[in-house]
Amino acid sequence: MNLDRYTCLETVRRLDDYLDRELSERETIEVERHLEVCDRCLARFRFEGAVLDQLRGKLRRVSVPDSLVVRLRGALRLP
Amino acid sequence: MAYAGDGGTPAAGAPHERASDQEFETMLVAILDSAYRLALRLTGESGDAEDLVQEAALRAFRFRHTFQRGTSFKAWFYRIVVNQFYTTTRRKHVTTTPLDELTDAHDIFMYARSAEAGLLPAAADPSDGVIARMAEDDVARALASLPEEFRTVATLYFMDDLSYQEIADILDVPIGTVRSRLHRGRHMLQKQLWRIAEELGIVTRSDTQRGDA
């Protein structure tokens, strides 16, 4: 056992920050070292990443309505 | 992450110079889609979202001299959208859904429930997961049901590729506040999504109760 590695608990605590690329370089490496050897945590991380991707996909599927563009052109006298 | 994509990149030209009217218009048009998406998820209604973007655009135009080149126009405009939204909703009566037990500390709620319900997607393929089976409006409804301070952070997070620091700058709150609200907000969102999935029959209550046991 390598005591330098993060435990599952320490890794999962950093899940959100890791997925958002908000960890320090050192912490990122430590998380990835754990994921290399822990299939359970890897499955969790993949699941959470997929959930976030799906939510972004569903929530972003919107285009600005033409009516707003027309209103703005009038209001701001855009060309 | 830097502001990727159209209009998100800092305006060209010498830093701290003012943008011309022409540049202002170009930058505004370039981010209109994403600004409207943000407004739609903040207000929850397309008419209100159009009004919000128009009010923000007029306000931004009036104060265009305060935008500095070399900074992100998108972040500057989002800030105006969010502030305008707060101003408008303070005038109206805001109804928030009571979330009672939805404010648990962080854990991987949906993963645990999906596993218990036998709905974990095979391997890394999420196409048969719970969210994939939900309509866009149902997902938007779950987001809209979060208490306001969590909803605003989560909306900025989901609607654009912003860093925690960029969200903090837009909302004028410390980065630690963004982090904690976002992490808790995501957890609440997963619970709300699961609840809606139950309503829709995507997961059955017996799946969930089995998970509770």
Interface residues (C-beta under 8 A of the other chain):
Chain A: V12 R13 L15 D16 D17 D20 R21 E22 A43 R44 R46 F47 E48 A50 V51 L52 D53 Q54 L55 R56 K58 L59 R60 R61 V62 S63 V64 P65 S67 L68 V69 R71 L72 A75 L76 L78 P79
Chain B: M1 E25 L28 V29 L32 D33 A35 Y36 R37 L40 R41 S46 E50 V53 Q54 A57 L58 F61 H106 I108 M110 Y111 S114 L120 P121 A124 P126 G129 I131 A132 M134 E136 V139 A140 L143 F158 M159 S163 Y164 R179 L182 H183 R186 L189 Q190
